[in-house]
Amino acid sequence: MEPLSYSRNPYNLVADTTRVRRIKIAWDVCQKNDFYQVSWGDDKDDMTQIDDPTARSWTYTGARDLVKYTFKVRGCNARPTQDAAQEPDCTPWTELLVTTPDW
């Protein structure tokens, strides 16, 4: 198995819920990705794409009190072809469960 420093997978996923109604997800990366994708959900799923290879965090601003959210982050590289239908080359999702406080 490769050491983490050679992996494109985001790791050390952490959540900060100190600001009311905000959940800041942060992660560490070691190898360059073209961009990151963040997926989150409570009862519904949503997807946010971050087109920044150096991104280390993403903040969800609509959090509700005492709700369990699931956040997933993955690093992606665009395919070399210009075919818009081509899916990016992404790492597996790294998942984090967060239950918000009673703000």
C-alpha positions as CSV (number, residue, x, y, z in Angstrom):
1,M,0.0,0.0,0.0
2,E,1.3,3.5,-0.9
3,P,2.0,5.9,2.0
4,L,-0.5,8.7,2.2
5,S,2.0,11.2,0.9
6,Y,1.8,9.6,-2.5
7,S,-2.0,9.3,-2.6
8,R,-4.4,11.7,-4.1
9,N,-7.0,10.9,-1.5
10,P,-8.0,13.7,0.8
11,Y,-7.3,12.6,4.4
12,N,-7.5,13.9,8.0
13,L,-11.0,15.1,7.3
14,V,-12.2,17.3,10.1
15,A,-15.3,19.4,10.8
16,D,-15.5,22.8,12.5
17,T,-19.0,23.7,13.9
18,T,-18.0,26.7,16.0
19,R,-19.8,29.2,13.8
20,V,-23.6,29.2,13.9
21,R,-25.2,27.4,11.0
22,R,-21.8,26.8,9.4
23,I,-19.9,23.5,9.0
24,K,-16.4,23.9,7.7
25,I,-14.9,20.7,6.3
26,A,-11.1,20.7,6.0
27,W,-8.7,18.1,4.7
28,D,-5.0,17.4,3.9
29,V,-3.7,16.6,0.5
30,C,-0.2,15.6,-0.6
31,Q,-0.4,15.1,-4.4
32,K,-1.8,17.5,-6.9
33,N,-5.4,17.1,-8.1
34,D,-7.0,19.3,-10.8
35,F,-9.9,20.0,-8.4
36,Y,-12.0,18.6,-5.6
37,Q,-15.6,17.5,-5.3
38,V,-17.6,17.8,-2.0
39,S,-20.8,15.9,-1.6
40,W,-23.0,16.5,1.4
41,G,-26.4,15.5,2.6
42,D,-28.9,15.2,5.5
43,D,-32.0,13.8,3.9
44,K,-31.0,14.9,0.4
45,D,-27.7,14.8,-1.4
46,D,-26.0,17.8,-3.0
47,M,-22.8,18.1,-4.9
48,T,-20.4,21.0,-4.9
49,Q,-17.3,21.1,-7.2
50,I,-14.3,23.1,-6.1
51,D,-12.1,23.9,-9.1
52,D,-9.0,24.5,-7.0
53,P,-6.2,21.9,-6.6
54,T,-4.9,23.6,-3.5
55,A,-8.3,23.8,-1.7
56,R,-8.1,22.6,1.8
57,S,-11.6,23.3,3.0
58,W,-15.3,23.9,2.1
59,T,-18.0,25.5,4.2
60,Y,-21.6,24.6,4.2
61,T,-23.7,27.6,5.3
62,G,-27.2,26.3,5.7
63,A,-26.8,23.9,8.6
64,R,-29.6,23.3,11.1
65,D,-29.4,22.5,14.8
66,L,-28.9,18.9,15.9
67,V,-28.9,17.4,12.4
68,K,-26.5,14.6,11.3
69,Y,-24.8,15.5,8.0
70,T,-22.7,13.3,5.8
71,F,-19.8,15.0,4.0
72,K,-17.7,13.3,1.3
73,V,-14.6,14.7,-0.4
74,R,-12.6,13.4,-3.3
75,G,-9.8,14.7,-5.5
76,C,-10.2,14.6,-9.2
77,N,-8.2,15.1,-12.4
78,A,-9.7,16.1,-15.7
79,R,-9.3,13.6,-18.5
80,P,-6.9,14.7,-21.2
81,T,-9.6,14.6,-23.9
82,Q,-11.8,17.5,-24.6
83,D,-14.9,15.2,-24.6
84,A,-17.3,16.9,-22.2
85,A,-19.1,13.6,-21.6
86,Q,-15.9,12.1,-20.2
87,E,-16.1,11.6,-16.4
88,P,-13.1,13.0,-14.5
89,D,-10.6,10.6,-12.9
90,C,-11.4,10.8,-9.2
91,T,-10.2,9.2,-6.0
92,P,-12.7,7.2,-3.8
93,W,-14.8,9.4,-1.6
94,T,-13.5,10.1,1.9
95,E,-16.4,10.4,4.3
96,L,-17.1,12.3,7.5
97,L,-20.3,12.3,9.6
98,V,-21.1,15.5,11.5
99,T,-23.9,16.1,14.0
100,T,-24.4,19.8,14.5
101,P,-24.7,21.3,18.0
102,D,-27.7,23.1,19.4
103,W,-26.5,26.5,18.4
